Amino acid sequence: MAKITYVEHGGTEHVVDVADGLTVMEGARDNGIPGIEADCGGACACSTCHVYVDPAWVDKLPPKEAMEEDMLDFAYEPDPARSRLTCQLKVSPALEGLKVFMPEKQI
């Protein structure tokens, strides 16, 4: 279980415990966090679970695979360094304290 902080575009923070083995997207979905739509259900076939990771976490996360890179091209205002798809971030104790920020909108 890892405590993850989701920050809405307007600044509202949601701190939730997410079970190991789930994705950061599933943690948001299961806890009713607004701002992560996850239209494809986690198949890495859209960009509606896009977030900006806290700068302190950029180098701590596994690298993006090619499919995630491709889908981020469709995200709203992607940041080459900080943008990630939450469906591609598997929760483990190593993600304890992760903080992600939602974009203004998902497309």
C-alpha positions, 0 to 999 in steps of 0.5 A: 500500500502506498499513500499517493497525493492527487492534486486537482487542477484547482489545487484541491488535494486528495491523499489516498492509500492505494493497494500494491499491484493497482495502478495510480489510475485505478487508485484515482478511479476507485477513490472517486478522484476527479480529473482522471477519466480513464476512458480506455480503462487502463489499456494505454489506448487514450490519454485521459489519465494524464498527469504531471508528476511532482518534479521530485518524482520524475527520476524515481519512476520507471521510464516511459515505454514507447506506447505511453510516449505515443499516447502522451502526444494526444494529451492536453499540454504534455510536458516532456519531463513530467507528463505520465499516464497513470495507467502505466504506473504500477503501485508498490511501496516504492511509490509511497508519497508520490504526488501527481497533478491533474491537467486543466482538462483531459482530451 
